[in-house]
Amino acid sequence: MSQLPRVSGREVVRALQKIGYAQDRQRGSHIVLRHVDPPHRRLTVPDHQEVAKGTLRAIIRQAGLTVEEFTDLL
């Protein structure tokens, strides 16, 4: 299993924007991203200084990426 990087919520959002996600809305400390092309998947990213390992792994999995592909986007 690959080593997860330590990233903030904003860095996760910037990485996911490179593959077609756009910020849909934000409520409090959670940013909701929506994929531009169908099927318009939605992801929720916490706007924290450091995203927890389990949360980051779940976001990567929901985006349909591997850890290696995600780290290349950073």
ABEGO torsion letter per residue (X at the ends): XBBBBBBBAAAAAAAAAAAGBBBABBBEABBBBBBABOAGBBBBBBBBABBBAAAAAAAAAAAGBBAAAAAAAX
